[in-house]
Amino acid sequence: MNTAPKILASALALATSAAFVGCAAETDEPLALDDAPPALADDHEGHDHGDHAHPTEGPHGGGLIELGDEEYHGELIHDEAAGTVTIYVLNDHADAPAPIEAAEVTVTVVHDGNRESFALAADPDAGDPDGRSSRFVSSDAELAEHLDREGGTAKLMVKIDGRAYSGDVAHDHDHGGHGH
């Protein structure tokens, strides 16, 4: 029995479906704080991810944000005691840092019909190489407030190696689960 045609047909079907469905959109356009976030190809519901598993949280215990076709991930940590919001940029498996050459990343929040952008400044982690950062931090109380507010939406926008990525921020509004 020759299984090569079946394998080829399956691979072709998978490649074709991947061209139409992704976890988040990416674009080569530069990001600016005043630009609207890139449109997402999919809201991440209703498609099968096949053989790869989705972790439920990042290595720091925060919620994950898919960037590109899971080429990278962001991890959101809201530390209420410190008054900070931190984004970690992680690799494709969301299990290790992915230091990037960026001075900041942007979180754009839409609430009550208004859109606001917040810059999180690079704050390199101890293991990050010179000129790169996997950690970005903001002490802006307004950002934290908007992320906690019900009914709003937020997107992380980051430029990695000349490519712009965006991903939906799904912040847990029930602060009892992981103690922010």
N, C-alpha and C positions, 0 to 999 in steps of 0.2 A: 504494500500500500504506500503510495507516494504522498507524503504529507506536505511537501514543499509548496504546492499551489494553495493549500489551506492556510499555511503560515503566511505566505505572501499576501493573500487576500485579507487576512486578519490585520497584518501590519499596515496595509494600504488603507483599510477602513479606519484604523486607529489614527493614522497620520491625517487622514481627511477630516475626521471628527475633531482632532486637535486644532486644526486650522480654523474651525468655526466656533469652538468653545474653549475658553480659557478661564483661569481663576481671577485674573484681573488684567486690565489693559496696560499696554506699554506703548510709548511713543518716543520718537527721536527728537521731539520738540523740546527746547529749553524750558525750564520752569521759572516762573516769576511769581512773586507773592500776589500780584494783582491778576494773574491769569486764572481762568476757571480750571478746575481739575479736569484731566483727560476723562473722557467718557469710558466707562467700563464695559467690556464686552459681555459680562455676565455677572449676576449677583451671587454667584457661587452656589446656587441651589438648582437642583434638577439635573445635575450631570454626574456621571460616574467617574471616579478617579482611578478605577482599575486597581492595580496592585500596590499603589503607594498609600501609606497610612498618614493620617493627619494628626499630629500631636494636638492636644487640647490646650496646652500652655507652653511657653518658652522656658529656657533654662533658668530664668530669674523668677518664674512663677507668674508671669504676665500673660495677657491675651495676645494671640498671634494675628498678624496682618499679612496676607499673601501679596507678594509683589511679583508682577510678571506672571509667567506660567510656572509659578513656584520656584523661580530662579533664585529668589531671595525672600526673606520674611522680615517683618518688623515685629518687635515685641513691645507692648505698651505696659509701663509700670506707673501707676498713680500712687505716689507716697503722700498721703494726706498729712501725716505727722511732719514730714520735711517740707511740705508745700511744693512738691515738684512733680512734673510729668517727665518721664524718661522714655525714649525710644531706643531700643537696641536693634541694630541691623544684623540679621542672622543669615546663615547660608541656606541652601535649598532644602535641607532637612530640618531646619529650625533648631539645630542642636549645637551650633558653634557660632562664634562671632564672625562677621564678614566686614572687617574694617574697610571704609571707603574714603576716597579723597573728596570730602565735602566739608564746608565750614558750618553748614546747617542743613536740616531737613524741615519740611513744612507740614503742618497739620491744618487743613481747611475744614472749618465747622460751618454747617448750615443749621440755623435755628430761627424759629419765628419768622421765616422768610428772609433772613439776613445771612450773608456769607462773610466770615472773617477768617483770616489766615494768621497763623502763629508760627514763628520760627523757633526751632529748638536748636541751640548752639552745640557744636561739637564739644565733647568733653571726653577725650580719649580714655578708654579703659587701660588698666595697667599693662595688658599684653598687646595693645595695639601698636603697630609700627609707627615710626615718625612720619608725620604728614597725613596720617589716616586715623579715622575714628569709627568705632562700632557703637558708640554711645552718644546720644544727643539729649540735652536737658533743657527744660524750661521751668522757671519759677513763677510764670504768669498765672495768677490766681484765676483770671478770667477763662483761660484755656481749661483749667481743671474744672471750673464751674460748668462750662459748656459740655465737657465730656460726661459730666454726671447728670446733666439735664435730660429728662425723658423727651422723646419726640425729635431730637436733633440727629443729624448725621454728620459723620466726619470721615475725611480721607487723609491718608499719609501720602505725601509726595516727596520723592527722593530721586536724585540723579546719581547713577552708578555707571562709571566708565563711559560717560557721554550719553547714556540712555536714561530717559525719564520713566519712572515707574510710579504707579499709584495703587493704593489698596484701601479697601473699606476698613475703618476702625470700628470694631464691635466691642464697645466698652461695657463691662459688667456693672449694671446699676445697682445690683444687690451686693453691697460692700461686705456682706457677712462671710463670703466664701473664701477669700484669700487675703484679707487684711490690708490690701493696698499698702 
